């Protein structure tokens, strides 16, 4: 009996996630009502309220799950230099993005949650900025610009990839991002 209930809960939450991400592509989360969402996914309002108090709590729950996945990747990869050892980290990030394409597209889109996007940027920045600082300590002033360039470029790369349906594999995109960053490092060092 417990497995059947868990399966129903997972199915309901998956429906709500799909409905919310679809609606967020059309309008701001502030404009989405519970009624509109439950009509979209064809469930009762009472079922929604069994799991969430409101739309913001649903979105927060989805964001926290994604954040937890990214934190696990960060904690599983010790990055000490900008070389081949950092590739698995980048690849795992792209894998998470692909697995959560619907949510990531909604969050990165015009109706997304820019504060959450900045939170993810800051988490990843903490990892790489330490490596940049240690690698280029004599150029500490310029390293902030290089770091900003890499971060903004990666976000643009991710948005373009996801917006176009993530047709390329996460491995391909990780390789592209890795090559762009490491080639930028070479240009920065010269």
N, CA and C atoms as an extended XYZ file, in Angstrom:
570
Properties=species:S:1:pos:R:3:atomname:S:1:resname:S:1:resid:I:1 pbc="F F F"
N         0.818       -1.199        0.000 N   UNK     1
C         0.000        0.000        0.000 CA  UNK     1
C         0.861        1.262        0.000 C   UNK     1
N         1.940        1.271        0.812 N   UNK     2
C         2.811        2.439        0.900 CA  UNK     2
C         3.447        2.793       -0.422 C   UNK     2
N         3.847        1.777       -1.202 N   UNK     3
C         4.477        2.020       -2.496 CA  UNK     3
C         3.492        2.655       -3.468 C   UNK     3
N         2.215        2.205       -3.408 N   UNK     4
C         1.184        2.750       -4.280 CA  UNK     4
C         0.941        4.222       -3.946 C   UNK     4
N         0.910        4.551       -2.665 N   UNK     5
C         0.728        5.944       -2.241 CA  UNK     5
C         1.915        6.793       -2.676 C   UNK     5
N         3.113        6.272       -2.431 N   UNK     6
C         4.311        7.007       -2.838 CA  UNK     6
C         4.321        7.254       -4.345 C   UNK     6
N         3.904        6.258       -5.101 N   UNK     7
C         3.871        6.387       -6.557 CA  UNK     7
C         2.866        7.462       -6.969 C   UNK     7
N         1.713        7.483       -6.292 N   UNK     8
C         0.711        8.509       -6.600 CA  UNK     8
C         1.224        9.904       -6.241 C   UNK     8
N         1.899       10.013       -5.100 N   UNK     9
C         2.454       11.309       -4.690 CA  UNK     9
C         3.501       11.770       -5.699 C   UNK     9
N         4.385       10.862       -6.092 N   UNK    10
C         5.410       11.219       -7.090 CA  UNK    10
C         4.768       11.648       -8.406 C   UNK    10
N         3.722       10.923       -8.815 N   UNK    11
C         3.029       11.262      -10.064 CA  UNK    11
C         2.380       12.639       -9.953 C   UNK    11
N         1.718       12.910       -8.840 N   UNK    12
C         1.071       14.212       -8.636 CA  UNK    12
C         2.101       15.332       -8.650 C   UNK    12
N         3.200       15.139       -7.931 N   UNK    13
C         4.242       16.176       -7.883 CA  UNK    13
C         4.868       16.386       -9.258 C   UNK    13
N         5.033       15.308      -10.019 N   UNK    14
C         5.575       15.429      -11.383 CA  UNK    14
C         4.606       16.202      -12.272 C   UNK    14
N         3.313       15.951      -12.115 N   UNK    15
C         2.307       16.688      -12.887 CA  UNK    15
C         2.334       18.173      -12.539 C   UNK    15
N         2.421       18.465      -11.255 N   UNK    16
C         2.460       19.865      -10.818 CA  UNK    16
C         3.707       20.562      -11.337 C   UNK    16
N         4.825       19.866      -11.293 N   UNK    17
C         6.072       20.434      -11.815 CA  UNK    17
C         5.929       20.735      -13.305 C   UNK    17
N         5.426       19.768      -14.072 N   UNK    18
C         5.266       19.956      -15.516 CA  UNK    18
C         4.313       21.111      -15.814 C   UNK    18
N         3.230       21.167      -15.066 N   UNK    19
C         2.272       22.250      -15.277 CA  UNK    19
C         2.844       23.611      -14.932 C   UNK    19
N         3.535       23.679      -13.806 N   UNK    20
C         4.117       24.964      -13.402 CA  UNK    20
C         5.166       25.433      -14.394 C   UNK    20
N         6.046       24.537      -14.823 N   UNK    21
C         7.095       24.957      -15.758 CA  UNK    21
C         6.489       25.382      -17.097 C   UNK    21
N         5.413       24.719      -17.508 N   UNK    22
C         4.734       25.117      -18.753 CA  UNK    22
C         4.146       26.523      -18.602 C   UNK    22
N         3.449       26.746      -17.492 N   UNK    23
C         2.837       28.053      -17.271 CA  UNK    23
C         3.876       29.157      -17.111 C   UNK    23
N         5.026       28.828      -16.488 N   UNK    24
C         6.081       29.831      -16.310 CA  UNK    24
C         6.699       30.255      -17.641 C   UNK    24
N         6.548       29.462      -18.648 N   UNK    25
C         7.028       29.871      -19.980 CA  UNK    25
C         6.106       30.919      -20.590 C   UNK    25
N         4.887       30.980      -20.082 N   UNK    26
C         3.888       31.905      -20.623 CA  UNK    26
C         3.725       33.169      -19.796 C   UNK    26
N         3.949       33.054      -18.468 N   UNK    27
C         3.689       34.200      -17.595 CA  UNK    27
C         4.525       34.111      -16.330 C   UNK    27
N         4.571       35.196      -15.610 N   UNK    28
C         5.299       35.268      -14.352 CA  UNK    28
C         4.658       34.350      -13.322 C   UNK    28
N         5.486       33.794      -12.444 N   UNK    29
C         4.979       32.922      -11.387 CA  UNK    29
C         3.990       33.673      -10.499 C   UNK    29
N         4.146       34.985      -10.366 N   UNK    30
C         3.229       35.794       -9.561 CA  UNK    30
C         1.826       35.839      -10.174 C   UNK    30
N         1.741       35.598      -11.469 N   UNK    31
C         0.460       35.639      -12.166 CA  UNK    31
C        -0.232       34.276      -12.223 C   UNK    31
N         0.453       33.223      -11.820 N   UNK    32
C        -0.092       31.870      -11.899 CA  UNK    32
C        -0.892       31.581      -10.630 C   UNK    32
N        -2.119       31.151      -10.814 N   UNK    33
C        -2.970       30.812       -9.675 CA  UNK    33
C        -3.000       29.291       -9.485 C   UNK    33
N        -3.363       28.891       -8.283 N   UNK    34
C        -3.502       27.456       -8.002 CA  UNK    34
C        -4.578       26.863       -8.908 C   UNK    34
N        -5.681       27.575       -9.067 N   UNK    35
C        -6.767       27.086       -9.927 CA  UNK    35
C        -6.266       26.852      -11.348 C   UNK    35
N        -5.523       27.804      -11.859 N   UNK    36
C        -4.989       27.681      -13.216 CA  UNK    36
C        -4.059       26.470      -13.330 C   UNK    36
N        -3.217       26.275      -12.327 N   UNK    37
C        -2.281       25.156      -12.345 CA  UNK    37
C        -3.005       23.822      -12.265 C   UNK    37
N        -3.948       23.698      -11.337 N   UNK    38
C        -4.647       22.406      -11.199 CA  UNK    38
C        -5.517       22.110      -12.413 C   UNK    38
N        -6.062       23.146      -13.039 N   UNK    39
C        -6.806       22.935      -14.291 CA  UNK    39
C        -5.851       22.455      -15.388 C   UNK    39
N        -4.662       23.003      -15.416 N   UNK    40
C        -3.650       22.624      -16.418 CA  UNK    40
C        -3.287       21.148      -16.306 C   UNK    40
N        -3.156       20.663      -15.087 N   UNK    41
C        -2.692       19.281      -14.889 CA  UNK    41
C        -3.831       18.327      -14.540 C   UNK    41
N        -5.052       18.851      -14.476 N   UNK    42
C        -6.247       18.048      -14.237 CA  UNK    42
C        -6.205       17.285      -12.917 C   UNK    42
N        -5.956       18.040      -11.837 N   UNK    43
C        -6.075       17.477      -10.489 CA  UNK    43
C        -6.945       18.421       -9.661 C   UNK    43
N        -7.394       17.944       -8.533 N   UNK    44
C        -8.230       18.758       -7.643 CA  UNK    44
C        -7.378       19.753       -6.862 C   UNK    44
N        -7.984       20.885       -6.532 N   UNK    45
C        -7.304       21.884       -5.693 CA  UNK    45
C        -6.900       21.272       -4.356 C   UNK    45
N        -7.776       20.455       -3.803 N   UNK    46
C        -7.472       19.843       -2.505 CA  UNK    46
C        -6.228       18.970       -2.582 C   UNK    46
N        -6.008       18.322       -3.715 N   UNK    47
C        -4.797       17.509       -3.899 CA  UNK    47
C        -3.568       18.405       -3.886 C   UNK    47
N        -3.665       19.552       -4.551 N   UNK    48
C        -2.547       20.499       -4.529 CA  UNK    48
C        -2.237       20.905       -3.094 C   UNK    48
N        -3.274       21.262       -2.350 N   UNK    49
C        -3.080       21.764       -0.984 CA  UNK    49
C        -2.633       20.685        0.006 C   UNK    49
N        -2.748       19.431       -0.368 N   UNK    50
C        -2.170       18.366        0.458 CA  UNK    50
C        -0.640       18.447        0.482 C   UNK    50
N        -0.080       19.001       -0.602 N   UNK    51
C         1.375       19.016       -0.770 CA  UNK    51
C         2.001       20.402       -0.599 C   UNK    51
N         1.277       21.442       -0.967 N   UNK    52
C         1.853       22.796       -0.967 CA  UNK    52
C         0.835       23.813       -0.478 C   UNK    52
N         1.322       24.846        0.163 N   UNK    53
C         0.454       25.916        0.644 CA  UNK    53
C         0.051       26.858       -0.484 C   UNK    53
N         0.973       27.061       -1.439 N   UNK    54
C         0.718       27.973       -2.550 CA  UNK    54
C         1.716       27.712       -3.671 C   UNK    54
N         1.609       28.467       -4.739 N   UNK    55
C         2.490       28.315       -5.906 CA  UNK    55
C         3.941       28.587       -5.525 C   UNK    55
N         4.157       29.592       -4.691 N   UNK    56
C         5.529       29.922       -4.302 CA  UNK    56
C         6.197       28.783       -3.545 C   UNK    56
N         5.454       28.084       -2.712 N   UNK    57
C         6.020       26.954       -1.984 CA  UNK    57
C         6.367       25.815       -2.951 C   UNK    57
N         5.530       25.592       -3.948 N   UNK    58
C         5.833       24.591       -4.971 CA  UNK    58
C         7.116       24.964       -5.705 C   UNK    58
N         7.210       26.203       -6.152 N   UNK    59
C         8.408       26.642       -6.866 CA  UNK    59
C         9.638       26.532       -5.974 C   UNK    59
N         9.515       26.950       -4.727 N   UNK    60
C        10.633       26.856       -3.791 CA  UNK    60
C        11.071       25.399       -3.610 C   UNK    60
N        10.124       24.504       -3.521 N   UNK    61
C        10.439       23.082       -3.378 CA  UNK    61
C        11.201       22.564       -4.592 C   UNK    61
N        10.763       22.952       -5.775 N   UNK    62
C        11.449       22.531       -7.005 CA  UNK    62
C        12.861       23.108       -7.072 C   UNK    62
N        12.989       24.376       -6.699 N   UNK    63
C        14.303       25.016       -6.703 CA  UNK    63
C        15.242       24.356       -5.693 C   UNK    63
N        14.717       24.011       -4.531 N   UNK    64
C        15.557       23.382       -3.498 CA  UNK    64
C        16.028       21.996       -3.935 C   UNK    64
N        15.186       21.257       -4.640 N   UNK    65
C        15.604       19.955       -5.170 CA  UNK    65
C        16.739       20.120       -6.168 C   UNK    65
N        16.606       21.085       -7.061 N   UNK    66
C        17.650       21.350       -8.054 CA  UNK    66
C        18.927       21.828       -7.373 C   UNK    66
N        18.785       22.706       -6.411 N   UNK    67
C        19.923       23.204       -5.651 CA  UNK    67
C        20.643       22.066       -4.931 C   UNK    67
N        19.878       21.160       -4.371 N   UNK    68
C        20.456       20.006       -3.684 CA  UNK    68
C        21.259       19.138       -4.655 C   UNK    68
N        20.725       18.923       -5.846 N   UNK    69
C        21.454       18.147       -6.865 CA  UNK    69
C        22.771       18.830       -7.228 C   UNK    69
N        22.727       20.138       -7.397 N   UNK    70
C        23.945       20.881       -7.761 CA  UNK    70
C        24.943       20.867       -6.604 C   UNK    70
N        24.445       21.008       -5.392 N   UNK    71
C        25.336       20.949       -4.220 CA  UNK    71
C        26.011       19.582       -4.114 C   UNK    71
N        25.284       18.521       -4.428 N   UNK    72
C        25.881       17.185       -4.411 CA  UNK    72
C        27.018       17.084       -5.417 C   UNK    72
N        26.838       17.654       -6.599 N   UNK    73
C        27.906       17.653       -7.605 CA  UNK    73
C        29.102       18.446       -7.093 C   UNK    73
N        28.845       19.603       -6.530 N   UNK    74
C        29.931       20.429       -6.000 CA  UNK    74
C        30.679       19.684       -4.904 C   UNK    74
N        29.944       19.043       -4.006 N   UNK    75
C        30.585       18.321       -2.905 CA  UNK    75
C        31.323       17.067       -3.357 C   UNK    75
N        30.916       16.504       -4.488 N   UNK    76
C        31.566       15.290       -4.992 CA  UNK    76
C        32.781       15.559       -5.864 C   UNK    76
N        33.032       16.829       -6.184 N   UNK    77
C        34.159       17.174       -7.053 CA  UNK    77
C        35.031       18.227       -6.377 C   UNK    77
N        36.224       17.857       -6.086 N   UNK    78
C        37.193       18.811       -5.555 CA  UNK    78
C        37.950       19.407       -6.735 C   UNK    78
N        37.749       20.679       -6.967 N   UNK    79
C        38.379       21.346       -8.110 CA  UNK    79
C        39.535       22.178       -7.594 C   UNK    79
N        40.722       21.826       -8.061 N   UNK    80
C        41.893       22.564       -7.597 CA  UNK    80
C        42.624       23.266       -8.730 C   UNK    80
N        42.283       22.927       -9.961 N   UNK    81
C        42.936       23.592      -11.091 CA  UNK    81
C        42.028       23.527      -12.313 C   UNK    81
N        42.342       24.374      -13.286 N   UNK    82
C        41.577       24.403      -14.528 CA  UNK    82
C        42.243       23.491      -15.548 C   UNK    82
N        42.092       22.213      -15.337 N   UNK    83
C        42.639       21.222      -16.253 CA  UNK    83
C        41.627       20.091      -16.390 C   UNK    83
N        42.058       18.975      -16.937 N   UNK    84
C        41.164       17.842      -17.191 CA  UNK    84
C        40.434       17.365      -15.937 C   UNK    84
N        40.997       17.614      -14.771 N   UNK    85
C        40.349       17.150      -13.539 CA  UNK    85
C        39.043       17.895      -13.262 C   UNK    85
N        38.853       19.054      -13.861 N   UNK    86
C        37.607       19.801      -13.648 CA  UNK    86
C        36.510       19.407      -14.638 C   UNK    86
N        36.847       18.635      -15.668 N   UNK    87
C        35.852       18.245      -16.668 CA  UNK    87
C        34.685       17.448      -16.082 C   UNK    87
N        34.920       16.440      -15.211 N   UNK    88
C        33.780       15.691      -14.666 CA  UNK    88
C        32.767       16.582      -13.929 C   UNK    88
N        33.257       17.605      -13.254 N   UNK    89
C        32.359       18.548      -12.582 CA  UNK    89
C        31.452       19.231      -13.606 C   UNK    89
N        32.044       19.732      -14.665 N   UNK    90
C        31.282       20.428      -15.701 CA  UNK    90
C        30.284       19.467      -16.350 C   UNK    90
N        30.728       18.257      -16.619 N   UNK    91
C        29.852       17.263      -17.237 CA  UNK    91
C        28.675       16.916      -16.324 C   UNK    91
N        28.920       16.762      -15.055 N   UNK    92
C        27.835       16.457      -14.120 CA  UNK    92
C        26.833       17.612      -14.017 C   UNK    92
N        27.320       18.835      -14.079 N   UNK    93
C        26.414       19.995      -14.061 CA  UNK    93
C        25.510       19.968      -15.290 C   UNK    93
N        26.086       19.732      -16.466 N   UNK    94
C        25.270       19.672      -17.684 CA  UNK    94
C        24.290       18.496      -17.654 C   UNK    94
N        24.662       17.411      -17.032 N   UNK    95
C        23.754       16.272      -16.902 CA  UNK    95
C        22.549       16.648      -16.051 C   UNK    95
N        22.790       17.334      -14.939 N   UNK    96
C        21.685       17.796      -14.087 CA  UNK    96
C        20.787       18.760      -14.855 C   UNK    96
N        21.388       19.664      -15.610 N   UNK    97
C        20.598       20.619      -16.389 CA  UNK    97
C        19.730       19.893      -17.409 C   UNK    97
N        20.281       18.876      -18.064 N   UNK    98
C        19.514       18.110      -19.049 CA  UNK    98
C        18.373       17.345      -18.375 C   UNK    98
N        18.658       16.756      -17.223 N   UNK    99
C        17.637       15.994      -16.495 CA  UNK    99
C        16.515       16.894      -15.986 C   UNK    99
N        16.800       18.164      -15.814 N   UNK   100
C        15.826       19.129      -15.295 CA  UNK   100
C        15.542       20.228      -16.317 C   UNK   100
N        15.571       19.852      -17.580 N   UNK   101
C        15.456       20.830      -18.656 CA  UNK   101
C        14.187       21.684      -18.534 C   UNK   101
N        13.053       21.072      -18.213 N   UNK   102
C        11.811       21.824      -18.117 CA  UNK   102
C        11.902       22.922      -17.066 C   UNK   102
N        12.390       22.555      -15.900 N   UNK   103
C        12.508       23.525      -14.811 CA  UNK   103
C        13.575       24.577      -15.122 C   UNK   103
N        14.711       24.143      -15.651 N   UNK   104
C        15.791       25.089      -15.961 CA  UNK   104
C        15.365       26.085      -17.027 C   UNK   104
N        14.651       25.617      -18.050 N   UNK   105
C        14.144       26.542      -19.077 CA  UNK   105
C        13.206       27.574      -18.461 C   UNK   105
N        12.346       27.114      -17.562 N   UNK   106
C        11.411       28.041      -16.915 CA  UNK   106
C        12.157       29.044      -16.044 C   UNK   106
N        13.141       28.569      -15.281 N   UNK   107
C        13.882       29.451      -14.373 CA  UNK   107
C        14.772       30.432      -15.115 C   UNK   107
N        15.322       30.021      -16.255 N   UNK   108
C        16.204       30.884      -17.032 CA  UNK   108
C        15.447       31.756      -18.027 C   UNK   108
N        14.177       31.470      -18.227 N   UNK   109
C        13.381       32.208      -19.200 CA  UNK   109
C        12.973       33.579      -18.704 C   UNK   109
N        12.249       34.305      -19.532 N   UNK   110
C        11.857       35.681      -19.184 CA  UNK   110
C        10.953       35.766      -17.953 C   UNK   110
N        10.266       34.677      -17.605 N   UNK   111
C         9.399       34.673      -16.433 CA  UNK   111
C        10.007       33.891      -15.280 C   UNK   111
N        11.281       33.623      -15.377 N   UNK   112
C        11.957       32.799      -14.394 CA  UNK   112
C        12.283       33.520      -13.099 C   UNK   112
N        12.999       32.815      -12.266 N   UNK   113
C        13.392       33.336      -10.959 CA  UNK   113
C        14.872       33.708      -11.014 C   UNK   113
N        15.151       34.957      -11.329 N   UNK   114
C        16.532       35.409      -11.501 CA  UNK   114
C        17.320       35.311      -10.200 C   UNK   114
N        16.654       35.465       -9.067 N   UNK   115
C        17.350       35.337       -7.779 CA  UNK   115
C        17.884       33.921       -7.600 C   UNK   115
N        17.118       32.930       -8.022 N   UNK   116
C        17.576       31.547       -7.925 CA  UNK   116
C        18.741       31.310       -8.882 C   UNK   116
N        18.653       31.853      -10.075 N   UNK   117
C        19.743       31.715      -11.048 CA  UNK   117
C        21.024       32.317      -10.462 C   UNK   117
N        20.908       33.479       -9.828 N   UNK   118
C        22.083       34.098       -9.195 CA  UNK   118
C        22.623       33.235       -8.060 C   UNK   118
N        21.753       32.578       -7.345 N   UNK   119
C        22.188       31.699       -6.262 CA  UNK   119
C        23.032       30.543       -6.822 C   UNK   119
N        22.604       29.958       -7.916 N   UNK   120
C        23.363       28.874       -8.553 CA  UNK   120
C        24.686       29.415       -9.085 C   UNK   120
N        24.647       30.585       -9.719 N   UNK   121
C        25.880       31.201      -10.214 CA  UNK   121
C        26.868       31.399       -9.067 C   UNK   121
N        26.374       31.874       -7.940 N   UNK   122
C        27.253       32.124       -6.799 CA  UNK   122
C        27.860       30.841       -6.256 C   UNK   122
N        27.083       29.776       -6.214 N   UNK   123
C        27.619       28.490       -5.745 CA  UNK   123
C        28.758       28.008       -6.634 C   UNK   123
N        28.532       28.060       -7.927 N   UNK   124
C        29.553       27.601       -8.868 CA  UNK   124
C        30.727       28.570       -8.865 C   UNK   124
N        30.444       29.836       -8.746 N   UNK   125
C        31.506       30.847       -8.694 CA  UNK   125
C        32.453       30.617       -7.529 C   UNK   125
N        31.888       30.279       -6.386 N   UNK   126
C        32.730       30.030       -5.218 CA  UNK   126
C        33.768       28.958       -5.505 C   UNK   126
N        33.368       27.946       -6.254 N   UNK   127
C        34.279       26.856       -6.582 CA  UNK   127
C        35.372       27.328       -7.535 C   UNK   127
N        34.958       27.981       -8.619 N   UNK   128
C        35.922       28.347       -9.649 CA  UNK   128
C        36.722       29.597       -9.329 C   UNK   128
N        36.133       30.547       -8.626 N   UNK   129
C        36.889       31.764       -8.346 CA  UNK   129
C        38.113       31.465       -7.479 C   UNK   129
N        37.980       30.517       -6.541 N   UNK   130
C        39.143       30.102       -5.739 CA  UNK   130
C        40.240       29.577       -6.642 C   UNK   130
N        39.871       28.754       -7.601 N   UNK   131
C        40.854       28.178       -8.526 CA  UNK   131
C        41.474       29.278       -9.369 C   UNK   131
N        40.664       30.212       -9.865 N   UNK   132
C        41.195       31.329      -10.658 CA  UNK   132
C        42.188       32.154       -9.838 C   UNK   132
N        41.792       32.478       -8.606 N   UNK   133
C        42.651       33.292       -7.741 CA  UNK   133
C        43.993       32.619       -7.482 C   UNK   133
N        43.964       31.325       -7.203 N   UNK   134
C        45.201       30.600       -6.925 CA  UNK   134
C        46.057       30.450       -8.173 C   UNK   134
N        45.424       30.311       -9.327 N   UNK   135
C        46.163       30.133      -10.577 CA  UNK   135
C        46.768       31.435      -11.090 C   UNK   135
N        46.114       32.552      -10.812 N   UNK   136
C        46.549       33.833      -11.380 CA  UNK   136
C        46.697       34.904      -10.311 C   UNK   136
N        47.330       34.581       -9.214 N   UNK   137
C        47.404       35.514       -8.088 CA  UNK   137
C        48.047       36.848       -8.451 C   UNK   137
N        48.989       36.840       -9.393 N   UNK   138
C        49.649       38.101       -9.751 CA  UNK   138
C        48.748       39.001      -10.591 C   UNK   138
N        47.660       38.476      -11.114 N   UNK   139
C        46.743       39.260      -11.945 CA  UNK   139
C        45.371       39.353      -11.277 C   UNK   139
N        45.347       39.479       -9.969 N   UNK   140
C        44.113       39.400       -9.192 CA  UNK   140
C        43.055       40.415       -9.628 C   UNK   140
N        43.448       41.593      -10.060 N   UNK   141
C        42.462       42.593      -10.480 CA  UNK   141
C        41.765       42.139      -11.755 C   UNK   141
N        42.529       41.688      -12.729 N   UNK   142
C        41.952       41.256      -13.995 CA  UNK   142
C        41.212       39.926      -13.876 C   UNK   142
N        41.549       39.120      -12.905 N   UNK   143
C        40.906       37.816      -12.781 CA  UNK   143
C        39.411       37.954      -12.506 C   UNK   143
N        39.004       39.010      -11.846 N   UNK   144
C        37.570       39.235      -11.619 CA  UNK   144
C        36.831       39.395      -12.944 C   UNK   144
N        37.457       40.068      -13.875 N   UNK   145
C        36.842       40.261      -15.185 CA  UNK   145
C        36.790       38.958      -15.968 C   UNK   145
N        37.873       38.203      -15.900 N   UNK   146
C        37.907       36.912      -16.590 CA  UNK   146
C        36.854       35.978      -15.999 C   UNK   146
N        36.754       35.970      -14.703 N   UNK   147
C        35.760       35.134      -14.024 CA  UNK   147
C        34.348       35.530      -14.449 C   UNK   147
N        34.055       36.824      -14.463 N   UNK   148
C        32.740       37.312      -14.881 CA  UNK   148
C        32.459       36.928      -16.334 C   UNK   148
N        33.480       37.031      -17.179 N   UNK   149
C        33.347       36.669      -18.584 CA  UNK   149
C        33.004       35.184      -18.730 C   UNK   149
N        33.708       34.330      -18.016 N   UNK   150
C        33.455       32.883      -18.079 CA  UNK   150
C        32.063       32.544      -17.551 C   UNK   150
N        31.691       33.128      -16.432 N   UNK   151
C        30.398       32.826      -15.818 CA  UNK   151
C        29.254       33.267      -16.720 C   UNK   151
N        29.324       34.482      -17.220 N   UNK   152
C        28.272       34.992      -18.094 CA  UNK   152
C        28.212       34.191      -19.391 C   UNK   152
N        29.363       33.857      -19.926 N   UNK   153
C        29.410       33.049      -21.137 CA  UNK   153
C        28.798       31.676      -20.933 C   UNK   153
N        29.077       31.053      -19.806 N   UNK   154
C        28.514       29.733      -19.510 CA  UNK   154
C        27.000       29.795      -19.333 C   UNK   154
N        26.518       30.833      -18.671 N   UNK   155
C        25.065       30.980      -18.511 CA  UNK   155
C        24.418       31.164      -19.885 C   UNK   155
N        25.022       31.967      -20.742 N   UNK   156
C        24.504       32.153      -22.101 CA  UNK   156
C        24.529       30.857      -22.897 C   UNK   156
N        25.595       30.106      -22.754 N   UNK   157
C        25.721       28.801      -23.420 CA  UNK   157
C        24.601       27.870      -22.956 C   UNK   157
N        24.373       27.815      -21.654 N   UNK   158
C        23.339       26.955      -21.076 CA  UNK   158
C        21.952       27.384      -21.553 C   UNK   158
N        21.666       28.691      -21.514 N   UNK   159
C        20.356       29.183      -21.948 CA  UNK   159
C        20.103       28.841      -23.409 C   UNK   159
N        21.093       29.038      -24.255 N   UNK   160
C        20.935       28.739      -25.674 CA  UNK   160
C        20.704       27.254      -25.895 C   UNK   160
N        21.481       26.430      -25.206 N   UNK   161
C        21.350       24.977      -25.328 CA  UNK   161
C        19.965       24.512      -24.891 C   UNK   161
N        19.526       24.961      -23.724 N   UNK   162
C        18.224       24.529      -23.210 CA  UNK   162
C        17.072       25.076      -24.050 C   UNK   162
N        17.160       26.325      -24.453 N   UNK   163
C        16.114       26.953      -25.248 CA  UNK   163
C        15.937       26.242      -26.593 C   UNK   163
N        17.031       25.720      -27.120 N   UNK   164
C        16.970       25.005      -28.398 CA  UNK   164
C        16.674       23.521      -28.220 C   UNK   164
N        16.221       23.127      -27.038 N   UNK   165
C        15.788       21.758      -26.825 CA  UNK   165
C        16.867       20.790      -26.379 C   UNK   165
N        18.027       21.294      -26.010 N   UNK   166
C        19.136       20.452      -25.525 CA  UNK   166
C        19.383       19.278      -26.464 C   UNK   166
N        19.497       19.580      -27.748 N   UNK   167
C        19.708       18.535      -28.747 CA  UNK   167
C        21.079       17.877      -28.617 C   UNK   167
N        22.064       18.659      -28.227 N   UNK   168
C        23.404       18.097      -28.030 CA  UNK   168
C        23.443       17.430      -26.661 C   UNK   168
N        24.270       16.433      -26.530 N   UNK   169
C        24.365       15.695      -25.269 CA  UNK   169
C        25.027       16.553      -24.191 C   UNK   169
N        24.763       16.235      -22.926 N   UNK   170
C        25.456       16.935      -21.845 CA  UNK   170
C        26.978       16.805      -21.974 C   UNK   170
N        27.440       15.661      -22.448 N   UNK   171
C        28.883       15.450      -22.635 CA  UNK   171
C        29.440       16.423      -23.667 C   UNK   171
N        28.697       16.581      -24.771 N   UNK   172
C        29.130       17.512      -25.817 CA  UNK   172
C        29.199       18.941      -25.275 C   UNK   172
N        28.162       19.345      -24.547 N   UNK   173
C        28.121       20.710      -24.022 CA  UNK   173
C        29.187       20.929      -22.953 C   UNK   173
N        29.425       19.917      -22.124 N   UNK   174
C        30.479       20.029      -21.110 CA  UNK   174
C        31.831       20.189      -21.785 C   UNK   174
N        32.050       19.432      -22.842 N   UNK   175
C        33.308       19.534      -23.582 CA  UNK   175
C        33.460       20.920      -24.206 C   UNK   175
N        32.380       21.437      -24.775 N   UNK   176
C        32.408       22.777      -25.369 CA  UNK   176
C        32.706       23.834      -24.302 C   UNK   176
N        31.999       23.783      -23.184 N   UNK   177
C        32.233       24.756      -22.105 CA  UNK   177
C        33.651       24.632      -21.573 C   UNK   177
N        34.109       23.405      -21.364 N   UNK   178
C        35.462       23.177      -20.861 CA  UNK   178
C        36.501       23.771      -21.818 C   UNK   178
N        36.334       23.514      -23.111 N   UNK   179
C        37.286       24.047      -24.099 CA  UNK   179
C        37.255       25.567      -24.160 C   UNK   179
N        36.072       26.154      -24.089 N   UNK   180
C        35.984       27.616      -24.113 CA  UNK   180
C        36.659       28.231      -22.884 C   UNK   180
N        36.436       27.623      -21.723 N   UNK   181
C        37.049       28.146      -20.497 CA  UNK   181
C        38.562       27.968      -20.527 C   UNK   181
N        39.033       26.776      -20.877 N   UNK   182
C        40.485       26.539      -20.864 CA  UNK   182
C        41.192       27.331      -21.954 C   UNK   182
N        40.559       27.530      -23.099 N   UNK   183
C        41.166       28.378      -24.122 CA  UNK   183
C        41.183       29.834      -23.676 C   UNK   183
N        40.158       30.248      -22.933 N   UNK   184
C        40.156       31.589      -22.370 CA  UNK   184
C        41.268       31.773      -21.363 C   UNK   184
N        41.528       30.732      -20.586 N   UNK   185
C        42.631       30.764      -19.619 CA  UNK   185
C        43.950       30.964      -20.353 C   UNK   185
N        44.133       30.242      -21.453 N   UNK   186
C        45.379       30.369      -22.234 CA  UNK   186
C        45.539       31.798      -22.754 C   UNK   186
N        44.448       32.386      -23.213 N   UNK   187
C        44.497       33.769      -23.705 CA  UNK   187
C        44.762       34.746      -22.569 C   UNK   187
N        44.224       34.457      -21.426 N   UNK   188
C        44.404       35.313      -20.264 CA  UNK   188
C        45.843       35.277      -19.775 C   UNK   188
N        46.502       34.111      -19.902 N   UNK   189
C        47.861       33.952      -19.413 CA  UNK   189
C        48.877       34.623      -20.320 C   UNK   189
N        48.533       34.850      -21.585 N   UNK   190
C        49.520       35.419      -22.510 CA  UNK   190
C        49.579       36.923      -22.460 C   UNK   190
